[in-house]
């Protein structure tokens, strides 16, 4: 990135301030999932939900061997190094910060994605902290399948699942 950590998070905070007191859910896919999770951590009680799609959440990079399905482990190592060359502050590392009090979460993972396990580990951490979580692993698809509505039936199912969760009483403002 041309503007390294924490520039993207600071930009999100500016946007959140601009929205005022309106109810807001934060969501993102891949690196955007990281940004949404940390924004929720920076502003406990402000966001109504976090929606994380194939999120990149673990700078320790414990990736499974799924390189043949799109996103490669070496790419992720490069991305983390480019984003935060000096590392992340503990309070902005989703695998280290305390998730207690965060807003409800929808975590969508893809079976054939190197990021699948870390998304599910984050959902488990949230659940153990008492945060309402819906976590679904979509089978037979790869990284960021949700953006590919014309290619994957699972993409439409994931979008419908997210919409239903955001309308449900546990997630609605």
C-alpha positions as CSV (number, residue, x, y, z in Angstrom):
1,X,0.0,0.0,0.0
2,X,1.1,3.5,-0.7
3,X,-0.3,4.5,2.8
4,X,0.8,2.0,5.4
5,X,-0.7,0.9,8.6
6,X,-2.6,2.6,10.3
7,X,-3.6,5.0,7.5
8,X,-6.6,2.8,6.3
9,X,-7.9,2.5,9.8
10,X,-7.6,6.2,10.4
11,X,-9.5,6.8,7.1
12,X,-12.3,4.5,8.4
13,X,-12.5,6.4,11.7
14,X,-12.9,9.6,9.7
15,X,-15.8,8.1,7.8
16,X,-17.3,6.8,11.0
17,X,-17.1,10.2,12.5
18,X,-18.7,11.7,9.4
19,X,-21.7,9.4,9.8
20,X,-22.5,10.7,13.2
21,X,-24.8,8.7,15.4
22,X,-26.4,6.7,12.6
23,X,-26.4,2.9,13.2
24,X,-23.5,1.4,11.2
25,X,-22.3,-2.1,10.5
26,X,-18.7,-2.5,9.3
27,X,-17.9,-5.2,6.7
28,X,-15.2,-6.1,4.3
29,X,-13.6,-8.9,2.4
30,X,-10.1,-10.1,2.6
31,X,-8.0,-7.2,3.9
32,X,-11.3,-5.3,4.4
33,X,-12.3,-7.9,6.9
34,X,-9.3,-7.0,8.9
35,X,-10.2,-3.3,8.8
36,X,-13.8,-4.0,9.8
37,X,-12.7,-6.2,12.8
38,X,-10.2,-3.6,14.0
39,X,-12.7,-0.8,13.6
40,X,-15.1,-2.7,15.7
41,X,-12.4,-3.1,18.3
42,X,-11.5,0.6,18.2
43,X,-15.1,1.6,18.7
44,X,-16.8,-0.8,21.0
45,X,-20.5,-0.1,21.3
46,X,-20.5,2.1,18.2
47,X,-21.0,-0.5,15.5
48,X,-24.1,-2.7,15.2
49,X,-22.3,-5.6,13.5
50,X,-19.1,-6.8,11.8
51,X,-19.4,-8.7,8.5
52,X,-16.2,-10.4,7.5
53,X,-15.8,-12.2,4.2
54,X,-12.8,-14.4,3.7
55,X,-11.0,-12.1,6.2
56,X,-7.2,-11.7,6.5
57,X,-6.9,-11.6,10.3
58,X,-3.7,-13.3,11.4
59,X,-0.4,-11.5,10.8
60,X,1.4,-14.6,12.2
61,X,0.4,-16.2,8.9
62,X,-0.2,-19.8,9.8
63,X,-1.5,-20.8,6.4
64,X,-2.6,-24.2,5.2
65,X,-1.3,-25.6,1.9
66,X,-4.0,-24.4,-0.4
67,X,-1.9,-22.4,-2.8
68,X,-3.3,-24.0,-5.9
69,X,-6.7,-22.4,-5.4
70,X,-6.1,-18.7,-6.0
71,X,-4.6,-16.8,-3.1
72,X,-1.1,-18.0,-2.3
73,X,0.6,-18.1,1.1
74,X,3.6,-16.1,-0.3
75,X,1.2,-13.4,-1.6
76,X,-0.2,-13.1,1.9
77,X,3.2,-12.8,3.5
78,X,4.0,-10.0,1.0
79,X,0.7,-8.2,1.7
80,X,1.2,-8.3,5.5
81,X,4.8,-7.0,5.1
82,X,3.7,-4.2,2.8
83,X,0.7,-3.2,5.0
84,X,2.5,-3.3,8.4
85,X,6.2,-3.7,7.9
86,X,6.8,-2.9,11.6
87,X,4.0,-5.2,12.8
88,X,0.7,-4.5,14.4
89,X,0.0,-3.1,17.8
90,X,-1.5,-5.9,20.0
91,X,-4.8,-4.0,20.3
92,X,-5.1,-4.1,16.5
93,X,-4.2,-7.7,16.0
94,X,-7.5,-9.7,15.9
95,X,-5.8,-12.8,17.0
96,X,-4.4,-11.1,20.2
97,X,-6.9,-8.4,21.2
98,X,-9.7,-9.0,23.7
99,X,-12.9,-9.6,21.7
100,X,-15.2,-9.1,24.7
101,X,-17.9,-6.5,24.0
102,X,-17.5,-6.4,20.3
103,X,-20.7,-6.3,18.1
104,X,-22.2,-9.4,16.6
105,X,-20.4,-10.9,13.7
106,X,-21.0,-12.8,10.5
107,X,-17.9,-14.6,9.3
108,X,-17.9,-16.2,5.9
109,X,-15.1,-18.4,4.9
110,X,-14.2,-20.5,1.9
111,X,-13.1,-24.1,2.0
112,X,-10.3,-23.6,-0.6
113,X,-8.9,-20.3,0.8
114,X,-5.6,-20.0,2.8
115,X,-7.5,-17.6,5.0
116,X,-10.3,-20.0,6.0
117,X,-8.8,-21.3,9.2
118,X,-8.0,-17.8,10.6
119,X,-11.5,-16.5,9.9
120,X,-12.9,-19.5,11.8
121,X,-10.4,-19.0,14.7
122,X,-11.5,-15.4,15.0
123,X,-15.2,-16.5,15.1
124,X,-14.4,-19.0,17.8
125,X,-12.6,-16.3,19.8
126,X,-15.6,-14.0,19.5
127,X,-18.0,-16.8,20.5
128,X,-15.9,-17.7,23.5
129,X,-16.0,-14.0,24.6
130,X,-19.8,-14.1,24.4
131,X,-20.2,-12.2,21.1
132,X,-23.1,-13.5,18.9
133,X,-21.5,-15.1,15.8
134,X,-22.7,-16.7,12.6
135,X,-19.8,-18.5,11.0
136,X,-20.2,-20.4,7.8
137,X,-17.6,-22.2,5.7
138,X,-18.8,-22.5,2.1
139,X,-17.5,-25.7,0.5
140,X,-15.9,-26.0,-2.9
141,X,-15.1,-22.3,-3.3
142,X,-12.0,-20.1,-3.0
143,X,-11.0,-16.7,-1.7
144,X,-13.5,-13.9,-2.2
145,X,-16.1,-16.1,-3.9
146,X,-18.8,-13.8,-2.5
147,X,-17.8,-11.1,-5.1
148,X,-18.4,-13.6,-7.9
149,X,-22.2,-13.8,-8.0
150,X,-22.2,-14.8,-11.7
151,X,-19.8,-17.7,-11.1
152,X,-20.8,-19.3,-7.8
153,X,-24.2,-20.2,-6.5
154,X,-22.6,-20.0,-3.1
155,X,-22.1,-16.3,-3.6
156,X,-25.8,-15.6,-3.8
157,X,-26.4,-17.9,-0.7
158,X,-23.7,-16.0,1.2
159,X,-25.2,-12.6,0.3
160,X,-28.7,-13.8,1.4
161,X,-27.3,-15.1,4.6
162,X,-25.6,-11.8,5.4
163,X,-28.7,-9.8,4.6
164,X,-30.8,-12.1,6.8
165,X,-28.4,-11.9,9.7
166,X,-28.3,-8.1,9.5
167,X,-32.1,-8.0,9.6
168,X,-32.3,-10.4,12.6
169,X,-33.0,-9.2,16.1
170,X,-29.5,-10.2,17.3
171,X,-27.9,-7.9,14.8
172,X,-30.4,-5.1,14.2
173,X,-29.8,-1.8,15.9
